[in-house]
């Protein structure tokens, strides 16, 4: 009890000397304590086998496809749309990013019981759509969404594959939800590739493959 009183006196004295308010300090301490209960100190190692390893392989594949394509499309084309009432290129990237955020929430909810979010799903999408024409911001949010999702998957257990999971409003298993996610990634990526082609943009990985397949120039006689 004496040590607690002494700590309180020291904190009060420091606050007084620095012209600080004790309330923000207390809130900061509470926030730090709360976060320490939710976030593991050391990120679990990546699995080498099992359903998580398979999904993380797919995640890496789609991550580099989305990122490289976004970087290859000129900034002025992010507002281009194939037809009236259809999402623009930037809006598709923003929508895919928002989906990653919401997928992550669905996966981490069982890991962090009692956690509430500052924004609902509609607000998440609305905020991302607001920056859809800003290539730099969209790409940064896209990268963040994949990185966060990867971290959450690493926190899951190898034996959790058959546990109940709701994804996109559908009741399935955790393993089954990964099939739904990869299907969604493929659907949106296909649309983005079509949009890029309509604007004369060759997907970077296709350009890379073409360079490798190009026959070497024959030596002159």
N, C-alpha and C positions, 0 to 999 in steps of 0.2 A: 504494500500500500504506500509506503514511504517513497519507493522508487517511482511509482506512478505520479505521486504528487510532485516530486522533484522534476520529472519530465515535463509536467504541465507548466511548472514555474519557468523552466528553461525556455520552452516554446513560446510562452507569453512574453518573456523578456526579449527574446529575439524578434518577435513580431513587433513589439513596441519600438525597439531600436531601429528596425528597418521600415517602420511606418506601414506594416503589412496588416492585412485582416486575417483573423484566425479562421474564418469561415471557408475561404478558398483553400487554405491549407488542409483543413479537415476533409473537404470534398475531394481534394486530390488524393489524400491518403486512402479514403474509402474507395475511390475509383481504382487505385493501384491494387488494393487488396482484392477487389472484386475481379479484376482482370487476371490476377495471379491464380484464381481458382478456375478460370475458364481456359487459359492458354497454357499448354505444356511448356516447361522450361526448355526441354530439348525436343526438337522435331523427330518423330520416329523415323527409322531408316526406311528407305524405299523397299517394298517387297520384290522378290525375284520370281515369285510364282503365285498362282491363285488369281481369283477374280479381280482383286485390286491391281495387281501388276498388269493384267490384261487391259483394264480400263485406263490406267495411267499411260500405257503405251498409246492407246487411242487418243487420249487427251493431248499427249505430246505431238501426235500427228496433226490433229486439227488445230492445235495452237500455232504451230509453225505455218500451216496453210493459211489460216485467217490473218496472221500477222504479216506474212510476206506479201499476201495479196493486197492488204490494206496499205502497206508501204509502197507498193508498185503503182497504185492508182493515184493520179494527180489530185491535189487538194480540191481543185475546181470541179472535179467530177463527183465529189461526194454529195453534191446536191442534185445530181442527175438521176432521173427516174425513167423507167422504160415506158410508162404510160400514166395517165392521170389517175390518181387514187391508189397508185402502187407505191410501196416504200422506195425511197431513194437509196442509192448505194450506201450513203452514210447512215441512213435510218436502219438498214439491214444490219450493218455492223453494230450499231447502238442497240438494236433489239437483241442480237445474239449475245452482246455483253450483258444486258439486263437479264437475259435468261440464265447466264452463268451465275449471276449474283443470286437469283432466286433458287437455282438448283443447289447452290452452296448452302443456302438457308435451310432447305429441305433436308440436306444431309447432316448438317451440324446440329439441328434441333435436338435429336436424341442425345447428342454428346454434351449439350449445354442446357439442361432442363431449367426452365424458369427464365430463360433469357428473352427479353423483348427487344424489338427493333424500333429505331427512331422513325422509320418510314415504311409504309405499306408497299405492296408490290406495284400498285398503280403509280405511286409517287416515284419509285425506283425507275420505272420505264419512262415516265414523264421527264425526269431530270436528265436521263441519258439522251432522250430524243431532242432535248433542248440544245445539246452540243453536237448533234449529228453531222452538221456541216463543218465542224472543226476537226480536220484530220488528225492533228497532233493530239488533241484531247481524247478523241475516240480511240486512237491506238493505245494511249497510255491506260485508259480505263479497260480496254480489251485485255491488255497484258496483265493488269492487276486482277481481273476477274479469273483468268486462268490460273494465275499463281495462287490465289486464295483457295480456289477449288482444289488444287493439287494438295495443298496443306491439309485441308479437311479430309480428303480421301486417305492421306497417310495416317490420320488419327483413327480411322475405322479399324475394326478388328478383322483378321483373316477368317474368323468363324461367323461373321455377321451376314454373310451373303444371303441366307434364307430368311432373315428377319423381315417383318412387315415394313414396307416403305411406301409413302405416297409421293408420287411424282407427276406433275402436270395434271393433278386432280384424279389420277388413277391409282387404285390400290394395287400394289404389286410387292415384290421383294426388293431388297437392296440391289441384288444382282440384276433383277429385271429392270430396275430403274436405270441402270447403266445402259441397257439396250435402248431405252427410250431417249436418253440423253444423246448418245452417239447418232441415233437416227435423226434427231433434230439438228445436230451440228452438220450432218451431211446434207440435209435439205436446204439449210440456209447457205451453206458453202456453194452448193450447186447453183443457186440463184445468183450469187455474187460472181461466180465464174462466167455465167451467161451475160450478166451486166457488163463485166469487164470486156468480154469478147465483142459485145455490141459497140463498145467504145474503142475498139482496136488495141486493147491491152491483152497481151499474152501472159497467162499466169507464170510467175517466175520459175516454178518447178518444171513446167512444160518447156520453157525456154532453155532451162538447164539440160533437160533430156535431149532436146534437139541439137544442142551443141555437142553432146557426147556422141550422138549418132551420126553427125556430119562426117562423111569420109574425108580422110586426109588428102590434101592436094598431091597429085602424082608428081614425082620429080621430073623436071624437064630433061629431055634427052640431050 
